[in-house]
Amino acid sequence: MAEVEVIRVFERNVPRRSFIKGVIAAGASVSSAGYLFRSPGLLAATSLQGSTERLVTLRVNGQQRRVDVLPQETLAMTLRYKLGLTGTKLGCDRAECGACTVLIDNVTHYGCSMFTHQVRGREVTTIEGLEDADTGALHPVQQAVLEEGGFQCAFCAPGFIMSMVGMLETNPNPTREEAAHALSGNLCRCGDYQKILNSAMRAAERARMA
């Protein structure tokens, strides 16, 4: 039956993103139904050793978000397809390009290389959470990138920006060489590394003035 539904989807030329979101949403619906219709006896039963809770609460961009998470689901997948925070990009999906970089407790991490269950009780920040929620003002790093025109296609921009923010948390006055080292875990498909470093240095100046 599942194979027939997949064939029907492709016959309708459904976009890849919509198809993936639909598959994940269907899985979440089935799982949620399981939670709703369990008998009281099952709800009260102790979890089996080694089992993982599916419905978890995450703290993302200062908000508590309740979400259904598969046992081996990555944080990047949860952010994009469960929480709709598509600023976190999926590039290589193997911790090589840095497009999925987010902050966890103000430290940079690849979202594709962490299970969502690992971040329970921790503060996750994506690029959507950088601007001032009250005024809409951009983060100093975002403003610096805007002023310097640091990216060409900008697919890698969110990951670089999050890495710049993480860098400034630990080193608010980096040299150009130090900035290059701090951003070495991110790759730019267009090769605009000099403009990206210009943005990083401008961001450091803005952060010190903020």
N, C-alpha and C positions, 0 to 999 in steps of 0.2 A: 504493500500500500504506500509506504514512504517513497519507494522508487517511482511510483506513478505520479505522486505529487511533485517530486523534483522535476520529472520530465515535463509536467504541465507548466511549471514555473519557467523553465527554460524556453518552452514553446511560446510563452507570452513575452519573451525578451525582457524579463524583469532585470533592472540594474543589479550588479553584483552586491553593492552595499545594501540595497533593499532586501535582497535575497538573504544575506547573512543576518541582517537584523531580524528578519522574519523567522529564521530558523531558531535564533537565540530566544526571541520572544515566545515562540511556541514551547521551547523547553522550559522557560520560566513559568508559563501558564500551567503546564502539566505538573511541575514541581509544586507550585502554589496550591493547585487543586489537591495534591496529596496532603499538604499540611492542613487544609481546611476540612477534609473529610476523614481524617484519621479518627479512630475511636479514642475515647478518653483513656482507655487502658494503654494504648500505644503512646499517647502523648505523655503519659506519666512514666513510661518505661525509661530506664536508664540507657543512655546512648551506648552502643557497642564500643568496646575499646578500639581505638584507631579510627573511628568514624569521624566525619567532619560535618559540622552544622552547615546547612545550606543557606538559610536566611540569616544574614549578618548585617550589622550596622557599621557603616564606615563614616569617618569624619573627613569630608572632602570640601576644600575651600571654605572651611568654617561652618559647614552645615552637617547635621547628622542625616545620612542617607541609608535607608533600609533597602537591601537588594538581595536577590536570589543568586547565589554564586556556586558554580560547579566546583568540585574538589580541586581540580587542577587548572582552574581558570586563571589567566594572568591578569594583573592589574590593568594593563593597557586595554585588554578586551572588555573588562568591566567598565572602565571609564568611557570608552567609545560607544559600546553597543548596549550597555545596560543603563548608564547614567547620561548618555548623550553628550559627553564632553569630548567632542571630536577634535579639539585642539591637540590632543595627544595623538600623534600620528603613528601608524604602523608601517615601518619601512622594511628592515631586514628580518625582524622578529627573532633575532639571535644575538642581541646585545652587541652589535657592531656599528650601527649607524647613529644611534642617539636620538632618533626622531621621536621616540616615546618618552624622553626624559621628563620626569616629574620630581617634585620635592617631597620627601618624607621626613617629617620633623626637621625641615630646613636643610636637608642633605639631599643631593641629587642621586637619583636612582633610575635605572632603565625600567620602565613599566612592563616591558615584554618579558623581563627576567625575574619577576616577583609574582608569587601567587597572591591573589587578592586576600586570602585568609591571613597572610603574613602581616598585613597592615592594620588589622583590627586594633583599636585603641591608640592608633598613631594618627598624626595630622598629615593628610595628603593635600598637596597644592598643585593644581594644574595651571596652565596659562590663563584659563578663564578666571582664576581666582586672584590674579595679580592686580587688576585695576581696583581703585577705591570703590567699594560697594555703595558708599553714600553719595559721592560726587561724580563718579564715572571717570575720574582722572587716571591717566595711564601710569603704570609703574615707571620709575626712572629708566629702567632698562628698555621697556617698550618705547618710551619717548625717544631715547637715544637711537634706537634702531630706526625709528621713523625719520628722524632728522638726518641720519647718515645714509639712508637707503641701502641698508646692509645686505639685502638679499635680492636675488633675481627671481627665481620661481617661487621661493619662500616655503616650499614643502618642509624644509628642515628648520625653518625659523622658530617654531615653538620650542623644539628641543634645545636649540642654541640659546634662546632667551632664558629658558629655565636653568641651563647650565651657567649662564652669566649671573643670574640671581643667586644661585648657589655659590658661585665663586666669590661674589661680593659679601656674602654672609661670613666668609672666613678670611677674606683678604680685600678690604675696602679700597686699597690703594695699590693695585697690581701694576707691574711693569708690563710692557707689551709681550715680552717673552713669557712672563708668568701667566698672562691671559691666554696665550697660545697653548701653553701646557694645560691649563685648566679646561680649555675647550677641545682638547685633542681627542676626547671621546665622542665627539660629534662630527659627522661628515656632511659636506655640502656637495650635492650633485653638480652644481653649477661652477664650483671652484672659486667662489667669491670670498676667499679667506681673508684677503687684505681689508675689504670693506667690513667684514664681520668683526675683525679685530679693531677697526676704527670705531665700530659701534660699541664694542666692549670698553674701549678706553673712554669714549664719551659717556657711557653708562656709569663708569666709575666716578667721573667728574660730577654727574648729576646726582648720584647717590650720596656723595659727600656733601652736596649743597642742600639736600632734602632735609 
